[in-house]
Amino acid sequence: MYSIVEYKGKTTGYRCGYCNSAQAKVSYGMWAHSMTAQDYQDLIDRGWRRSGKYVYKPIMNQTCCPQYTIRCRVLNFQPSKSHKKVLKKMLRFITQGETSKINSEAEPMDSHTEDAACNFLVKSQPDTSQSELEPLSTYTEKVESEEEEIKGQIIGKTDSGHTESCNEKDNVNLSKPLDPAKVGHTPPKPGKGADLSKPPCRKAKDIRKELKLQKLLQSQTGNHALQEEAQIAHKSKPKANQTKSVEDFVFITLPPEAVHKLEVRLVRSSPPSSQFKATFQESYQVYKRYQMVIHKDPPDKPTASQFTRFLCDSPLEAENPPNGPDCGYGSFHQQYWVDGRIVAVGVIDILPKCVSSVYLYYDPDYSSLSLGVYSALREIVFTRQLHEKASDLSYYYMGFYIHSCPKMRYKGQYRPSDLLCPETYVWVPTEQCLPSLEHSKYCRFNLDLKAVDEGSVKELGRVRILHKRTVMPYSVYKRRRKGPSDEESVQQYATLVGQACSERMLLFKS
């Protein structure tokens, strides 16, 4: 099984889909007639990406909006507060039928939706969710401290039976000692200040000390039973700071009276499986409505043939290696069914090291469910499931991260994530790349200035050529070729795909 490609060289567009400017968007491209999963894995690890059977690589230092390949490390992923809101929203919809009238969580994404903006949280900006970036131990201590402070604000009942509250806003300038003379001779006006006829408020710190002292006395008097009971109750009580995974929301047991039924089906799109063929028309109609309502396409633009070329055709061969996932490698559609009808479809590629998200389209009637975010979280869960069978498959590729386009920065919210260095093709944590991107659109993320592309072509003569149905190294083809030299084009191709791919893939020459 070989990958067969036809290199097209440099292409230039004059209207950017991200910044909508007239600046040039420049890329290299090639048509892939067929491609193995390993070859495509190596290509996307060098900044390539496919659209249908066309595979392209942006010229990062020339294009108006540099596009950096981004991947999420799914084994360490934890959902953010906004992610959990989307998951809870879906649960409310399934169990109770609740829907939000405003689509506040939609995401603009080439591999997902493109209908709204979502700001990316960077260190230089105020971040109300900064605790998500902190170590778990720090976050735990903070939550426990906040719980104790809240408990300290509610004090036991007084003799009159009323509850006395103690709030920091009621205590002015607590860092300075109060003048006893002023306190004793200046009673507060009715409804203002503390009521001096009642016991003073106590600090949470003092209460904790008292509780510890009581426990110590109980242990000294031999009341071990009570102590063990307290420990068991403490362990069994759910902690407020306990981190929930995406799986806790996705695989929750639904009540029998749930209003809706959600089902996610994986169907192979290339070559098309029987399930894919049976649902093609329904899936296409969802895509057509999505393009017309969300992207304002005229009715005659999203044709069935255009849909097929864009989201169904794929150069990836179907592969089922013994050490791979049960579904095998290749291109798939992940269909989201609600009450027996398709409401969304995620187009994905399953590769040796990752699940690569290609696109998402959905029924506009379900926009309020934030299906762009929800499908991304489900694909992260799916990647984790595949990892259980194929241990190398542990990343979720989200396409391109475009820092110069604010509505595309949100991809970095799926943490932890890495960006691909456009010069040395090594992965660098996203948070380390952000300071450089704030100063320049194009950046080399690898800080080692002596580092080079380890996969660069070293022997051009070993590039494999397919000419007149015959496979040969470029050194042989070069001697047989008649006409002007094409060495510059072959050198460019080999440099972009790397030595390994250039020796495996067949470069078609007519």
Solvent accessible surface area in square Angstrom, and as a share of the most:
residue,aa,sasa,rsa
1,M,144,0.64
2,Y,105,0.40
3,S,0,0.00
4,I,48,0.24
5,V,0,0.00
6,E,48,0.22
7,Y,29,0.11
8,K,101,0.43
9,G,10,0.10
10,K,110,0.47
11,T,56,0.32
12,T,61,0.35
13,G,20,0.19
14,Y,153,0.58
15,R,137,0.50
16,C,3,0.02
17,G,64,0.62
18,Y,55,0.21
19,C,54,0.32
20,N,107,0.55
21,S,27,0.18
22,A,71,0.55
23,Q,100,0.45
24,A,34,0.26
25,K,87,0.37
26,V,11,0.06
27,S,20,0.13
28,Y,31,0.12
29,G,0,0.00
30,M,0,0.00
31,W,114,0.40
32,A,1,0.01
33,H,97,0.43
34,S,16,0.11
35,M,0,0.00
36,T,20,0.12
37,A,1,0.00
38,Q,74,0.33
39,D,4,0.02
40,Y,3,0.01
41,Q,0,0.00
42,D,35,0.18
43,L,0,0.00
44,I,6,0.03
45,D,27,0.14
46,R,21,0.08
47,G,10,0.10
48,W,3,0.01
49,R,17,0.06
50,R,9,0.03
51,S,43,0.28
52,G,1,0.01
53,K,77,0.33
54,Y,48,0.18
55,V,0,0.00
56,Y,49,0.19
57,K,16,0.07
58,P,5,0.03
59,I,13,0.06
60,M,24,0.11
61,N,104,0.53
62,Q,96,0.42
63,T,11,0.07
64,C,8,0.05
65,C,3,0.02
66,P,5,0.03
67,Q,22,0.10
68,Y,2,0.01
69,T,9,0.05
70,I,0,0.00
71,R,30,0.11
72,C,0,0.00
73,R,66,0.24
74,V,0,0.00
75,L,90,0.45
76,N,97,0.50
77,F,1,0.00
78,Q,94,0.42
79,P,9,0.06
80,S,12,0.08
81,K,109,0.46
82,S,43,0.28
83,H,4,0.02
84,K,48,0.20
85,K,125,0.53
86,V,1,0.00
87,L,3,0.02
88,K,95,0.40
89,K,19,0.08
90,M,5,0.02
91,L,35,0.17
92,R,101,0.37
93,F,8,0.03
94,I,9,0.05
95,T,28,0.17
96,Q,109,0.48
97,G,28,0.27
98,E,83,0.37
99,T,79,0.46
100,S,47,0.30
101,K,203,0.86
102,I,127,0.65
103,N,50,0.26
104,S,85,0.55
105,E,41,0.18
106,A,6,0.05
107,E,6,0.03
108,P,0,0.00
109,M,0,0.00
110,D,23,0.12
111,S,0,0.00
112,H,1,0.00
113,T,1,0.00
114,E,66,0.30
115,D,48,0.25
116,A,38,0.29
117,A,76,0.59
118,C,39,0.24
119,N,113,0.58
120,F,7,0.03
121,L,51,0.25
122,V,6,0.03
123,K,136,0.58
124,S,94,0.61
125,Q,85,0.38
126,P,131,0.83
127,D,25,0.13
128,T,135,0.79
129,S,19,0.12
130,Q,63,0.28
131,S,18,0.12
132,E,59,0.27
133,L,68,0.34
134,E,51,0.23
135,P,90,0.56
136,L,113,0.56
137,S,73,0.47
138,T,57,0.33
139,Y,60,0.23
140,T,33,0.19
141,E,116,0.52
142,K,83,0.35
143,V,22,0.13
144,E,81,0.36
145,S,57,0.37
146,E,85,0.38
147,E,57,0.26
148,E,51,0.23
149,E,94,0.42
150,I,107,0.54
151,K,122,0.52
152,G,7,0.07
153,Q,64,0.28
154,I,108,0.55
155,I,26,0.13
156,G,56,0.54
157,K,154,0.65
158,T,20,0.12
159,D,154,0.80
160,S,73,0.47
161,G,42,0.41
162,H,115,0.51
163,T,80,0.46
164,E,34,0.15
165,S,68,0.44
166,C,30,0.18
167,N,52,0.26
168,E,127,0.57
169,K,172,0.73
170,D,93,0.48
171,N,51,0.26
172,V,125,0.72
173,N,74,0.38
174,L,113,0.56
175,S,105,0.68
176,K,129,0.55
177,P,130,0.82
178,L,133,0.66
179,D,66,0.34
180,P,111,0.70
181,A,59,0.46
182,K,139,0.59
183,V,58,0.34
184,G,59,0.57
185,H,158,0.70
186,T,94,0.54
187,P,101,0.63
188,P,57,0.36
189,K,148,0.63
190,P,136,0.86
191,G,89,0.86
192,K,137,0.58
193,G,67,0.65
194,A,67,0.52
195,D,66,0.34
196,L,105,0.52
197,S,101,0.65
198,K,54,0.23
199,P,82,0.51
200,P,113,0.71
201,C,48,0.29
202,R,102,0.37
203,K,146,0.62
204,A,17,0.13
205,K,116,0.49
206,D,71,0.37
207,I,44,0.22
208,R,86,0.31
209,K,122,0.52
210,E,73,0.33
211,L,92,0.46
212,K,143,0.60
213,L,98,0.49
214,Q,83,0.37
215,K,120,0.51
216,L,95,0.47
217,L,95,0.47
218,Q,62,0.27
219,S,32,0.21
220,Q,124,0.55
221,T,112,0.65
222,G,41,0.39
223,N,58,0.30
224,H,106,0.47
225,A,78,0.60
226,L,76,0.38
227,Q,56,0.25
228,E,102,0.46
229,E,112,0.50
230,A,50,0.38
231,Q,96,0.43
232,I,118,0.60
233,A,56,0.43
234,H,121,0.54
235,K,166,0.70
236,S,82,0.53
237,K,134,0.57
238,P,108,0.68
239,K,113,0.48
240,A,81,0.63
241,N,17,0.09
242,Q,125,0.56
243,T,55,0.32
244,K,105,0.45
245,S,28,0.18
246,V,0,0.00
247,E,43,0.19
248,D,73,0.38
249,F,12,0.05
250,V,25,0.14
251,F,110,0.46
252,I,86,0.44
253,T,127,0.74
254,L,68,0.34
255,P,49,0.31
256,P,139,0.88
257,E,126,0.56
258,A,29,0.23
259,V,84,0.48
260,H,44,0.20
261,K,139,0.59
262,L,35,0.17
263,E,68,0.31
264,V,41,0.23
265,R,91,0.33
266,L,57,0.29
267,V,8,0.05
268,R,35,0.13
269,S,4,0.03
270,S,17,0.11
271,P,78,0.49
272,P,66,0.42
273,S,29,0.19
274,S,84,0.54
275,Q,106,0.47
276,F,12,0.05
277,K,132,0.56
278,A,89,0.69
279,T,19,0.11
280,F,42,0.17
281,Q,112,0.50
282,E,66,0.30
283,S,1,0.01
284,Y,18,0.07
285,Q,86,0.38
286,V,12,0.07
287,Y,0,0.00
288,K,55,0.23
289,R,96,0.35
290,Y,0,0.00
291,Q,18,0.08
292,M,63,0.28
293,V,65,0.38
294,I,33,0.17
295,H,50,0.22
296,K,158,0.67
297,D,22,0.11
298,P,72,0.45
299,P,87,0.55
300,D,112,0.58
301,K,113,0.48
302,P,1,0.01
303,T,55,0.32
304,A,38,0.30
305,S,63,0.41
306,Q,45,0.20
307,F,1,0.00
308,T,42,0.24
309,R,143,0.52
310,F,59,0.24
311,L,3,0.02
312,C,7,0.04
313,D,50,0.26
314,S,8,0.05
315,P,3,0.02
316,L,4,0.02
317,E,57,0.25
318,A,38,0.30
319,E,38,0.17
320,N,103,0.53
321,P,41,0.26
322,P,130,0.82
323,N,115,0.59
324,G,1,0.01
325,P,5,0.03
326,D,125,0.65
327,C,35,0.21
328,G,0,0.00
329,Y,19,0.07
330,G,0,0.00
331,S,1,0.01
332,F,6,0.03
333,H,0,0.00
334,Q,9,0.04
335,Q,1,0.00
336,Y,2,0.01
337,W,21,0.07
338,V,4,0.02
339,D,80,0.42
340,G,58,0.56
341,R,109,0.40
342,I,2,0.01
343,V,2,0.01
344,A,1,0.01
345,V,0,0.00
346,G,0,0.00
347,V,1,0.01
348,I,0,0.00
349,D,0,0.00
350,I,0,0.00
351,L,0,0.00
352,P,22,0.14
353,K,95,0.40
354,C,0,0.00
355,V,0,0.00
356,S,2,0.01
357,S,0,0.00
358,V,13,0.07
359,Y,15,0.06
360,L,0,0.00
361,Y,0,0.00
362,Y,3,0.01
363,D,4,0.02
364,P,17,0.11
365,D,99,0.51
366,Y,33,0.12
367,S,22,0.14
368,S,15,0.10
369,L,1,0.01
370,S,1,0.01
371,L,6,0.03
372,G,1,0.01
373,V,4,0.03
374,Y,8,0.03
375,S,1,0.01
376,A,1,0.00
377,L,0,0.00
378,R,38,0.14
379,E,1,0.00
380,I,0,0.00
381,V,2,0.01
382,F,24,0.10
383,T,0,0.00
384,R,37,0.14
385,Q,84,0.37
386,L,14,0.07
387,H,46,0.21
388,E,151,0.68
389,K,107,0.45
390,A,5,0.04
391,S,83,0.53
392,D,103,0.53
393,L,0,0.00
394,S,17,0.11
395,Y,50,0.19
396,Y,0,0.00
397,Y,5,0.02
398,M,0,0.00
399,G,3,0.03
400,F,2,0.01
401,Y,0,0.00
402,I,0,0.00
403,H,10,0.04
404,S,38,0.25
405,C,6,0.04
406,P,77,0.49
407,K,64,0.27
408,M,2,0.01
409,R,46,0.17
410,Y,0,0.00
411,K,0,0.00
412,G,2,0.02
413,Q,24,0.11
414,Y,1,0.00
415,R,43,0.16
416,P,32,0.20
417,S,3,0.02
418,D,7,0.03
419,L,0,0.00
420,L,6,0.03
421,C,0,0.00
422,P,19,0.12
423,E,67,0.30
424,T,6,0.04
425,Y,41,0.16
426,V,61,0.35
427,W,54,0.19
428,V,18,0.10
429,P,38,0.24
430,T,4,0.03
431,E,74,0.33
432,Q,115,0.51
433,C,2,0.01
434,L,12,0.06
435,P,78,0.49
436,S,47,0.30
437,L,9,0.04
438,E,82,0.37
439,H,164,0.73
440,S,52,0.34
441,K,105,0.44
442,Y,61,0.23
443,C,10,0.06
444,R,61,0.22
445,F,9,0.04
446,N,24,0.12
447,L,154,0.76
448,D,80,0.41
449,L,152,0.76
450,K,185,0.78
451,A,25,0.20
452,V,100,0.57
453,D,24,0.13
454,E,142,0.64
455,G,28,0.27
456,S,36,0.23
457,V,24,0.14
458,K,146,0.62
459,E,89,0.40
460,L,29,0.14
461,G,26,0.25
462,R,127,0.46
463,V,0,0.00
464,R,72,0.26
465,I,0,0.00
466,L,26,0.13
467,H,34,0.15
468,K,159,0.68
469,R,236,0.86
470,T,62,0.36
471,V,60,0.35
472,M,11,0.05
473,P,56,0.36
474,Y,4,0.02
475,S,46,0.30
476,V,35,0.20
477,Y,5,0.02
478,K,98,0.41
479,R,181,0.66
480,R,150,0.55
481,R,84,0.31
482,K,185,0.78
483,G,63,0.61
484,P,109,0.69
485,S,91,0.59
486,D,20,0.11
487,E,66,0.29
488,E,149,0.67
489,S,47,0.30
490,V,1,0.00
491,Q,72,0.32
492,Q,66,0.29
493,Y,0,0.00
494,A,0,0.00
495,T,60,0.35
496,L,20,0.10
497,V,1,0.01
498,G,3,0.02
499,Q,27,0.12
500,A,58,0.45
501,C,2,0.01
502,S,0,0.00
503,E,42,0.19
504,R,91,0.33
505,M,0,0.00
506,L,4,0.02
507,L,4,0.02
508,F,70,0.29
509,K,35,0.15
510,S,120,0.77
